[in-house]
């Protein structure tokens, strides 16, 4: 479903289904943005509160680390916040990271913005604000 509205997310494949509590779902994501490379990551849900108010996951593959996504609503405004802490595992990204880190962050920002814009369009709502927490 996500690739239908999220430009840059080329493919999602479910590797492991939920154990009934929305935990331990494992999906493989293939991403591409403005830069001429793809990144393939596996994200395993490690915690999900009822109504998806908070989702936590472990990221592995060509990036490794963790992510937290918080979803809240205040009146007609829905807020989605995310915090991802990742490091590259591809040899060329590790070598170039000290110099190219700003470019990698820029690329990530574009993908996240495309996701926000795509989700707003999919839900037929206005995207009021997009800020990346760094």
C-alpha positions in Angstrom: 0.0 0.0 0.0 2.7 2.5 0.9 4.4 2.6 -2.5 1.1 3.7 -3.9 1.4 7.1 -2.2 5.0 7.4 -1.1 7.3 8.4 -4.0 10.8 7.1 -3.3 9.5 3.9 -1.7 9.9 1.5 -4.6 8.8 -1.8 -2.9 7.7 -3.3 0.4 7.8 -7.0 1.0 6.4 -8.7 4.1 9.1 -11.1 5.4 7.3 -12.1 8.7 3.7 -11.6 9.7 2.5 -10.3 13.0 2.3 -12.6 16.0 -1.2 -11.2 16.7 0.0 -8.2 18.7 1.5 -6.2 15.8 4.9 -6.9 17.2 7.7 -8.6 15.3 6.3 -7.8 11.9 9.3 -7.8 9.5 9.2 -5.9 6.2 11.8 -5.2 3.6 11.7 -1.7 2.1 13.5 -0.6 -1.1 14.1 3.2 -1.2 15.4 5.7 -3.8 15.5 9.4 -3.9 17.3 12.1 -5.9 20.7 10.4 -5.5 21.6 7.6 -7.9 21.4 4.6 -5.6 18.8 2.5 -3.8 18.8 1.5 -0.1 17.3 -1.7 1.1 16.3 -1.9 4.8 14.5 -4.4 6.9 12.3 -2.9 9.7 11.1 -5.1 12.5 8.3 -3.7 14.7 9.4 -4.1 18.3 6.5 -2.2 19.9 3.2 -0.8 18.8 0.7 0.8 21.1 -3.0 0.6 20.5 -4.2 2.8 17.6 -0.6 3.1 16.5 0.1 6.1 18.9 3.7 4.9 19.0 5.6 2.5 16.8 9.1 1.3 17.5 11.3 -0.6 15.2 14.8 -2.1 14.6 16.3 -1.3 11.2 18.8 -3.6 9.5 20.2 -4.1 6.1 22.0 -1.4 4.2 21.3 0.9 7.2 21.2 -0.3 10.8 19.8 1.3 13.9 16.3 2.1 15.3 13.3 4.3 14.8 10.4 5.6 16.8 7.3 7.0 15.2 4.7 8.9 17.3 1.2 9.7 16.1 -1.1 12.1 17.9 -4.2 14.1 17.2 -5.4 17.4 18.5 -8.7 18.4 17.1 -8.5 18.2 13.3 -4.7 18.2 13.3 -2.8 14.9 13.2 0.9 15.0 14.0 3.4 12.3 12.9 6.9 12.5 14.4 9.7 10.2 13.8 13.2 9.8 15.1 15.6 7.5 13.3 19.1 6.7 14.4 20.9 4.8 11.7 24.4 4.1 10.4 25.2 2.8 6.9 26.5 -0.7 6.4 27.5 -0.4 2.7 31.2 -0.1 2.5 31.2 2.9 0.1 28.7 4.7 2.3 30.8 4.1 5.4 33.9 5.4 3.7 32.2 8.5 2.3 30.0 9.3 5.4 32.4 11.7 7.0 32.3 14.0 4.0 28.9 13.0 2.4 26.8 13.0 5.6 25.1 16.3 4.8 24.2 14.9 1.4 22.8 11.7 3.0 20.7 13.7 5.4 19.4 15.9 2.5 18.5 12.7 0.6 16.7 11.3 3.7 14.8 14.6 4.2 13.5 14.4 0.6 12.2 10.9 1.1 10.5 11.8 4.3 9.0 14.9 2.8 7.7 12.9 -0.2 6.1 10.5 2.4 4.4 13.4 4.2 3.1 14.9 1.0 2.0 11.6 -0.4 0.2 10.6 2.7 -1.6 14.0 2.9 -2.7 13.6 -0.7 -3.8 10.0 -0.2 -5.9 11.0 2.8 -7.1 14.1 0.9 -6.0 16.5 3.7 -3.7 19.5 3.8 -0.1 19.1 4.9 0.1 21.9 7.4 3.8 21.6 8.3 6.8 19.4 7.7 9.8 19.6 9.9 12.5 17.0 10.4 13.7 16.4 14.0 17.5 16.3 13.9 
